[in-house]
Amino acid sequence: MFQLFALLARVITDACPIYAPFFGAMGVTSALVFTVMGAAYGTAKASVGISNMGVMKPDLVIKAFIPVIFAGVIAIYGLIICVIIVGGIKPTESYSLLKAFTHLGAGLTVGLCGLAAGMAIGIVGDSGVRAFGQQPKLYVIMMLILIFSEALGLYGLIIGILLSGAASSDDYCPGIPLPNQPTNSTA
């Protein structure tokens, strides 16, 4: 019951419409879905190379497991930005379209960068592990390529955090409240 009264106290204007939190929620969804898709693809693709390594040279399987760890970290990037964005969506406070669209942009940035990084890690992990099984000197090169692939997801996370914080102090909803909406004035 308290939440219902809190929602009634929220100012609804053209800049802060009732549907604005939908876009923030879509940012959360897109961040998590795309980063998990990238991590899943990276894990599955790299696991093919690890399975091949297990048959050819079982003593090197532990070293070949590194691409799967790199792929799993990509999903963590999505989780981080989701927690940040969800922390900014409060049903009892005004939520402007500016904040909603920056949250959507942050989620899409992290999600799509995570998807690309996961795909790169999977492809590099598969072929790199197979090549490493035949020539051990390629291990360092594979690790460097994996690090640069992981950095793609990290770049997305950094920009996503900057985007999500860009409108964090935007609690002001300019405009005239829509009809049948309570105002915050005591007049």
Helices and strands as residue ranges (DSSP letters): H 2-9, H 20-56, G 58-60, H 61-64, H 66-88, H 97-134, H 138-166
